Amino acid sequence: MQDTFLQFCMEQGLFDSHQKVLLALSGGLDSMTLVDLLYTYRDQLDINLVLVHINHHQRLESDQEEAGIRALATEKKIPLRVAHFSGPFSESRARKFRYDFFKKVMEEENCSALVTAHHADDQAETVLMRLIRGARPRHLRGIPLVQPFGPGSLIRPLLPFQKKDFPDTFHYEDESNHSLSYFRNRVRHRYLPLLEEENPQVSTALIRLGKDLDHWHQALKELTKDLDPQNVIQYQEQTNSVQFYLLEEYLTSFPDLQLNRAQFEQLHAILTKKANTQQALKNGYEVYKDYEFFEIRKISRKADDQAFEDLLQFGTMKIVGSYCFSFGIEPKEPYIESVNLPTTNPVCLRSPKTGDRILVNGHHRKISRLFINQKIPLKRRKSAVLIEQDQEILAIPEIAISDLSKDLKNDIMKGKLYIQKKDR
């Protein structure tokens, strides 16, 4: 296996861009085989090793195994970092603890890659586990050979090899690997053997299924690379199948969102059927959608201080939001609009409120309805500036000017407000 392992690493260029790598060493046959291989071929691969071990304190032998791993590191003169898990144990908590520590050590030791000992048997088990749990096809692709991780990459150089191919290397046997309390162990010792009675090559078939789905996914990714999933107009022009793919691809940017199938379909319905909307999803996220754009984002704290109100005196100027307002002073630089005012009384520049109305085309219209009719995006609605004088709304820059202001053009006009657009 040794020569095949080196050949595979060289052909794939797994370590071409890495000089210092962190190897996760549990003490089991998989990781002890990997440390022997990488140590043996460290010169050919041009890498320096750093070892990392997690003592989960779940077995009486844990401390003894840690001592043995420390002795191994000393013998081979490889730096070793050890962490101790504490608190209530669960597979998910332990996994998070491990990988958080791995990231920390990578940064502190200046390692550009983490190397783990996942192999072909793990690959088949993972695909079957995800299939049983009802995972989406994109998640049935199994374990990738290389993927981004922490400040660099996560590499699994044993992935093409089966455990039966490993040499008889000294290792520690974890009795918990035979406990049917764990889902992976049930898959390994119960479900896969039953399936092998029907098809002795079922593990190979599962691995191929993962590879085939990975090829399908990569093809779809390449074919849709020019589509922007956040462009609502472009998104809605696609078929349902393409929309589902684009949305799934976009959601990979939010690994802690974890939408189930029903929630995913609800989100898809929002994007295809709702106009302007802003709705909470889960885990502190919300979806924002207007007529042209949508995004998923963390929910910001709702606060009254988002509302604003400023007074502008005659003969002065003030910047509010993305506009500069000059009252009675015509600016030397170009301006986008001017609003006629009946008096020189102070002008109130404020955010919209519920029930606001403006006189347009002879009718007092709700500003909220005006926004909808003109398809003003939610974000722009919230940042809109209302121009009010003597409790009458006279204009909304770039959106509407009241009849009251327009009528002053040929009437008695006491003041004029000039509006410039500021880049912010």
N, C-alpha and C positions, 0 to 999 in steps of 0.2 A: 504493500500500500504506500510505502514511503515515497518511492520514485513517482508513483502516480499522483500523489499529493503535491509534490514539488512541481511536477509538470502542469497540473491544473492551476496552481497559484501563478505560475509564470505565464501560462497562456492567457489567463483572465486578467493579468496585470493587477492582482488584488492589492499588492503592497507597493506598487510602483511610485505612488505619491505619498507614501508614509514611511517615516524613518523611526518613529517611536510609537509602539502600539501597546495598548492595555489589554491583557488577557484575563478574562473572568474564570477563575479556577475554583470549582466547587469541591474537587477531590474525587469525583466519580470517574468512571472509565472514560467518558467522552472528553472531559476537560483535561484529564491526565494524559490522554493520547495526544491531544492538541498541543499541550505544552511541550511534550517530547518532540513532536514534529517541528514546531516553530523554533525550538531551541536548537535542534539538529541542523536546520536549514537557515539559521538566522543570518549567516554570512551570504549565502546565495540570494536570499530575499532582501538583504541589506536593511535589516530592522534591528532595533533594540527593544527588548521586552520589559514590561512592568506588569507584575501580577497583582490581582485584586481578589480578595476572598471575603465572603460574608458568612459570619457565624450566626445562624438563626436561633441557636440554643433550643432546638426542638427535640434533640436526642441526647442521650447520655454521652454518646461518642463525639459530640460536636467539638468539645474542647480538645480532645485527643487528635481529631482530624486537623484542627487549626494548628496544633503543635507540629504535626507531620508536614503540613504545607509550609510552615515557617522554616522547618529544617530543609525542605526541598529548595526553597528560595535561597537559603544560605549556601547550600551545597553548589547550586548553579550560579550563585552570585547575581541573582536577579532581584531588583527592588520589589518589595511586597507591601501592599496596603491592605489593612484588615478593618472591617466594621462589624459591630455587634447589633443585631436586631433586638428590640425590646418592645414590650407592650403586647396587647392582644394579637394573636397570630391569625392571619388569613392569607390565602394565596395572593390576593390582590394587594394587600398591604405590604407583604414581603417583596413582591415584585416591584412595587413602586419604590420601596426603600432601596432595593438593589440598584435599580437603574438611576435613581437620584444620586446615589453614592458614586456610581460609575462615572456620571457626568462630572461630578465634583473632582474626582481623581484625575480624569482626563485633562481638565483645565489646570489643576495644580502641578501635574507631572508633564504638561505640554505634550500630551499624546494626541495624535490626529485620528486615531482609530481605536474602537473597542472591538475585540475579537471574542466571539462566543463559540461553543462547541456543538451547536445544533447540527444534526445530521439528517440523512434521508428518511430514517424511521420517524424522526420528529416531524418532518415535512408531511408524511402521509397521515400521521396522527392529527396534525393541526388541521389539514383539509377536512378530515372526517369529523373532527370536533366542531368545526365551523358549520359544516353541512347539517349536523344534528341540531345545532342551535338555531338554524334558520338564517344564516348569514346571507347577505346579498352576494351576487356572483363576483363582484370586485374583491370581496374579502375571502373568496375561496381560492385565490391565487396562491395561498400558502405563504411561506416565509421567504422573503427576498434574500438573495445572496449578498447584496450590498444595499444599504439604505442610509440616508442622513441620520446622524445621531449626535446630540450634544454639540460640541465644537468641531465635529468632524464626521466620521462614518462609522457604521456598525457593519462588521464583516463576519461572514459565517463560512469559513473555508472548508468545513467538513460536510457541507450540505449535499454534495453528490455521493457521499459514501454511506454505506449501511453499517450498522453497529457490528454485524457479524464479520465485517472485513477488518475490524480494529485488531491490532496486535495484543497479545496478552501482557498488558502493562499493569504495573502495580497501581492499585487504586483502592478507594474506600467504598464499601457497599452500604448504600442507604436503604435500610429496611422499609422506610416509608414509601419507596418506589413500588412496593408490592401491595400497598394498602388500597382497597377499592373505595375508600372514602373520597379519593381524589378523582375527578372526572377524567383526566388524562390517563390515569392508571386503569380505569374501567375500559377506556377505549383501547389501550395497549394490551391488556390481559384478558379482556372479555369480548369486546365487540369485533376487533380486527381478527382474532382467531376464528370467530364464527363466520365472518365474511370470507376468510381464506378457505373455509371448507367448500364454499361455492366457487371461489376463484382464487387459486393459490397466488396469483399475481395482483391481487387487489391493491396492495400497497403501491406497486408500480403504477397501476391505473389511476390511483388517487394523485400521485405525484404528477403524472402526465396531465390529469385534469387541471391541476393548479397551473402548470406551464401553459396549457392551451388557453386557459382563461386570461393568463397574463399577456399572451400574444394578442388576444382579442381586445383586451383593454388598451394595450399600447397602440394597436391599429386605430381604435376609436379616438384615442388621444391625438394621434397625428392628423386624422381626418377632420377633427373639430378644432385644431389649434388656432384657427383664425376667427373663431367665434368667441365673443365675450359673454360669459354667462350672466354678467351683471347688467348687460344692455337689455332692458326690458323689451324694447321693440324687436330687436334681433332674436331674443329668446322666444318670444311669442310667435315668431314666424316659423319656428322649427316644429317638427312632428313631436308627438308625445314621447316617443322613444328617445329622441335626441335631447329633448328637454330634461328627461329623467337622468340621462347620462351627464349632461352639463351641470345639473344641480348636485348630483352625487359628487362630481369632481370638485365643485366649489366647496362643498361641505367638508372635504378632507382638510381644509384650512382650519377647521374648528373641531379638533379631536375630542374636546371635553363637552361638546354639545350632545352627541349620542342620541339622535332622533331614532325612534322605532319606525316601523313601516307605516303605521297609521299617521304618525306625526309628520313623516316625510311627505306623504300624500296630501296632508292638510297644507303643508308649506307650498307644495306644488300648486294646489288650488288657489292659494293666495296670489301667487305670481302670475297665474293665467287668467284669473277671474276678478280679482279685486283691482280697483283703480289706485287711489292714494291710500296708503294704510301704514300703520305702525303697530305691530302686535308683539306681545311677549311670546317667547318660545319655551325654553326650559334652561335650567342651569345658568340663569343670569343673562341669557341672550334674548335679543329681539330681532325681528325682521322689519326693515324700513323699505318701503317701496313707493315710488312716485311714477309718473307716466313714462319716464325714460330710463330709470336706474333703480336698482335695488341692492341692498347689502344686509348682511347679518353682522350684528355688533353687540358688544356688551351693553347692558342697560345702564344708562347714566342716572345718577340720582336726580329725581324730579324735584325741582326747587323753584320757589317763587321768584328767586333772583334772576331767573331767565327772562322775566318780564322787565321792560325798561321804560323810562319816561324822562325826557329832557325838555327844559324850557329854552327857547331861543328868542332872545331880545332883538328888537329892530336895530339894524346897524351892526350886527355881529354875525359870526359864522361858527359852525360847530360840526364836528364829524360824529355821525351816529351810524353804527353798523358799517356798511360798505359805501356810505354816501357822505359827501360834504355839503352842508346846507348853508347858503349865504342869504341873509334876510336884509333886503334893501340895498345890497352891494353887488353889483354885477361883476363876477370874477373875470380876470384877464384870461384865464385858461378856458378852454371849451367846456360847456356844460351840456348835460343830456336833456334837461327839462327846465321849464320855469313855471311857477304856479302863481296866478294872480290872487291877491288877498284883499279883503274889503277894508281892513284896518291895519294899523301898525301895532296892534296889541301883541303880546308875546305869543309865539307859536309853540304848541306842544308837539314834540316828536316822540311817539310812543309805539309800543308793540300792540298788536291786535288783541281785542277782548271779546268775550262771548256777547253776542247781540249787537255788535258794531254794524252800522248801516252807512251807506254813502248814496247821495243823489246822483243817479246816472240815467240819462235819457228819459228824464221826467219821472222816474220811479226811485223810491228809497229801497235800495237792494241790500240784503245781508252781505257783508263782506265775505263771510264763510262760503256763501253760495257763489259769489263772484269768483273766488279762488277756484272753486270746482269747475265752473263754466269755462274759465280760461285755462284749465288744466295746470294750475300753478303747483309745482312740487311741494311736498310737506316741508322740506327743509327751508325752502324760500318763503313759505307762508309764515313760518316761525320767526324768520329774520326780517320780515316785511316791516317797513316804517310807515306809520300813519301820520299824516300832517293834519293837525287839528288846531283850529283857532275859534275862540269863543264857543267851544263845545260843538262845533260843526267839523266833520271830517271833510277836508277839501281835496285831498289827493293821497295816493299811494304810489310812490315813485316806480315808473316803468310798468305800472299795472292799470291805474285808473286816475282820472281827474274829475272831480265833482262838477256837476252843472253849475253849482254856485260859483266856482272859480272861472269857468268858461264864460258865464254871463257877464263877468266883470270886464271882459276884454273891450266891450263897447260901452261900458258904464263907468261909474266913478271907482277908480282903483287907487287905494291908499298905499298898498305895499306889494312887493313882489319877492318871491322866494326862488332862488336859483339852486339847482341840484347838479352836483358833479359826482361822477362815479369814481370811487377810489379802489385801487387794487389792494386786496388784503388776503 
